């Protein structure tokens, strides 16, 4: 999975995956290890499910909880503020 995430960050490809009960679409920006020692993905969610009801915005995802990750074939232009 790390290879998919890293390639998507490098190529600015939108990712789709299941996380906490729903499908999400995100623009991946950073992949690494959190202070708690978890592998994480920092991404800007552009659509899909959200437990909080906030479907758009910056999110931090634990990679171990991501399933069914795919590159959508869509790209994004630049970094978000």
C-alpha positions in Angstrom: 0.0 0.0 0.0 2.8 2.4 0.7 3.9 2.2 -2.9 0.4 3.2 -4.1 0.3 6.1 -1.7 3.8 7.4 -2.5 3.2 7.1 -6.3 -0.1 9.0 -5.9 1.6 11.8 -3.9 4.4 12.0 -6.5 2.1 12.0 -9.5 -0.7 14.1 -7.8 -3.2 11.4 -8.4 -6.5 11.3 -6.6 -7.0 8.3 -4.4 -10.3 6.4 -3.5 -10.5 4.1 -0.5 -12.7 2.8 2.2 -12.2 4.1 5.7 -14.4 4.0 8.8 -17.5 2.8 7.1 -17.5 4.6 3.8 -15.7 5.5 0.6 -13.6 8.6 0.4 -11.9 10.5 -2.4 -8.7 12.4 -1.4 -5.8 14.4 -2.8 -2.8 12.8 -1.0 -0.1 15.2 0.2 2.1 13.6 2.9 2.8 10.0 4.1 4.7 9.1 7.3 4.7 8.1 10.9 2.7 10.0 13.5 4.0 11.0 17.0 2.0 8.0 18.3 4.0 5.7 16.0 1.2 5.0 13.5 1.7 5.1 9.7 -0.5 7.9 8.4 -1.6 9.7 5.3 -2.3 13.5 5.3 -4.8 14.3 2.5 -7.3 16.8 1.4 -10.7 15.0 1.2 -12.7 16.2 -1.8 -15.7 13.9 -1.4 -17.3 10.8 -0.1 -18.2 9.6 3.4 -17.2 11.3 6.7 -18.0 10.3 10.2 -18.0 13.9 11.3 -20.2 15.1 8.4 -17.4 17.3 7.1 -16.8 15.7 3.7 -14.4 18.3 2.4 -11.1 19.4 4.1 -7.8 18.3 5.5 -7.8 14.8 7.2 -5.3 12.5 8.8 -5.9 8.8 8.0 -4.3 5.8 9.7 -3.0 3.7 6.9 -3.7 0.4 8.8 -7.5 1.3 8.6 -7.5 2.1 4.8 -8.9 -0.7 2.6 -9.5 -1.0 -1.1 -7.2 1.8 -2.1 -7.1 2.7 -5.8 -5.8 5.6 -7.9 -8.8 7.1 -9.7 -6.9 8.3 -12.8 -7.8 11.9 -11.9 -5.1 14.3 -11.0 -5.0 17.5 -8.9 -3.2 20.7 -9.8 -1.4 22.0 -6.7 -1.1 22.1 -2.9 -4.1 23.2 -0.8 -3.8 26.1 1.6 
